[in-house]
Every structure is written in structure tokens, then in C-alpha cells.
């Protein structure tokens, strides 16, 4: 979503950036992007409304009209994949890479963090900021990283299970615990203390979200679960790998997988929410703006769904 315009949404396609303004999709106009030949994998917008995009192997772009910049290894950045971009509360932009560390952009200053305790940083799987304004990064095999003052430090979850060192994503919602999804299950950080939720619950959690009632939902390789009285409850009739989780109302979640999209209301699949056009589609992303859902697929472009009128339209030229 655009920080400065509630009616505008940005969409990443394979090698294109699009903007949706009042339901109309158009390519994002910037001269630097005209010759882009590498896959775009991450996107963020800073507090000034300027866009940052990360590519698979061609650095990152800062988009600000005629002042746009392409960062690569030729000007002090890296050509490694930029896996995540995060703009924090202090207007600092963080770029996470696949094995080449983290980069901190603050005004005209750029600082790179490529090692932790003398070792090269592992691939970064996610970034978030907690209620104490600490920056957290998840790694693939080296636990968590916490940035305080001017350096990163390793933080390991309080368990001997080595799977807890593999972080898949980090999620934070204001006034709620930080959520850390790992190969060892779901952990929370609340008031400086870590706790594992439902020790007998699912492992290998690939996506996690709060709904509008602050209920916790997780997506795994075997389906979707929600936390109820300290234990994860499995949503019936969803047994496949969950790719996306999106809250769209109180106790209402949209999940996307390799077989389309499902609406879950109060822990059950809403059988009335069906769009046969998506039955065999791989759902990569879901964005809601008003009554309109923007569904990004793998190879089939974008589907637009009006949930109030129950119609669906495909923009097959876009592959998000």
C-alpha cells in the first residue's frame, strides 16, 4: 500500500513494477526500470513515499523520480539477492540479502553488516522492529540477529533443538508479541522473554499472521492452524502447503496455496466463497483494498475479486 495514497497499491511482477490506482493497473513509470532484466523479489516504501525494490541478482533500486539510484557492487552495494526490505520507525531503510549481510541506508550514509561474531552472515529470512524499537532479523541456520546501538548480536532461542536456528519469517503487530516462525515451531518475544507456543504443535511454520482480533494464525506444509487457549487447532479441509495468510476482518482469514484461495471464518472454511477460476492456481500474494481483492498468481497474472459483488476478473498480462 502507498503510505501517501490510500487508494494506491504497488504490485511486483517477474521483471516489472505496477501500481494500482482506484482499481486501475498500470506499469510504474521510472527510467531506471526500463531496462530491468532481473527478477524483482522485494519492495518497500519509506516515510517520504519513495520506493525501494530488491532484485534477484542485480542489486537494489531507490526510486525517486530523476534522483533514482541503482545500487550494485559497482557502487558499494551487492549483486546478491535482496530478500527483504524494511523501513523502520526512525526512517532507516534496511536491505537484507541472501548471504551477503544487511545494509543500512540512512540519508546519504550506507553501512554494511556482513559478519556476525567473525562469521559471514547467513541468508536473511525476514526483518521486523519490536515495541522497544529493536531491529530483528531471522537467518537460515544462525538464529536471530538483534540490532542495538551500532551492531548486530546473535540471539538464540532458549532451546537445544537445532531446528530453532532456522527462521522462516518474523511478524510484529503493535502492542502484540513479536512472532518468530521457525523449523522448531512458533515462538513469541514478549517483554524481553521468549516462549514457544504449544510445544506439541506444528513445526516448520512458513507464514504467520495476526487477525483483527489478534488471534494467531500459522501456515505450514500440511495446512492452516489457529491458536486457541494455548493450543493450535487445525482448520479442516485444508491439508496442503499454505503460501499466504491475510486477515480481512474479525476472525476472517484468506489463505492461498497451490490449489487456489480459501476464506476461513471462525475457524471453518466458508464454502460459499468459491471462484472456480482459481481452483488450480498457485497463489503468491493477496492484497485487500476496500471491497477489492488483488490476487497474485504464479503464471496466470493478477485476479481482481470484488467481494461485495462476487465477481472475478483476470489480468493475465501480469505475473506476480
C-alpha angles and dihedrals in degrees: 000000000000112000091212101040122044091198096056128085130179122220130195118218127180096282101350140078118215134187126211113208116183090337096311117119120213135161113265108251117229128130094222091062096051094089097035108142101169131082116265112227108168140032138183139162123222126219091268091059095252119139128232122195130186126208136206097250108345105077126246138302130222108201117205108138112260090355094063118135134203110211117204138145086279092071103034102283128093138258092220118115113282100223099181141008123201130184109202134206092268093056092255117141117216122198117196121201139199100259101329099090134242129309124209118206116192115165107305093339123099124188124184126209108193103153137049119198089348093305126109112260116255121234111295115236101184148346133218142157122227131214090272090056093249115149114229128195127188120216135200101246104348102074123231131339121210123197116213127166102329108338146050123244131194115250117188123197113250098259137093092224107112090208088074088071090068108083118190100180144344125217131187131184122184113270091005130101119272109256121219117191113202143163085260095056134265123329131186132208111208124167091343097310129108122218133176114230116226101350090207092049131104124307128207097049110186102178135020136183145171118231123216090273089053092248112151120238127186135193121211138170089269103044147288128315138182129203115247122172092340097311132092116243119202119232107235121240094022107101103145135089110291113221102176139022121192130174112221101169145337108329090345122122133176115212126192128198140151090293103052135271133316133193116219118198121183091346097309133098111254102230091193091065100081133143110177090196088073099044095111099024124120106231113213101170143002126201127179124206113172108310092338124098119199109205117195115203138185108255099344102078124228127329120206116208125188103204093193096053096029096228129137132203131184127219096193095178090075124072109190 
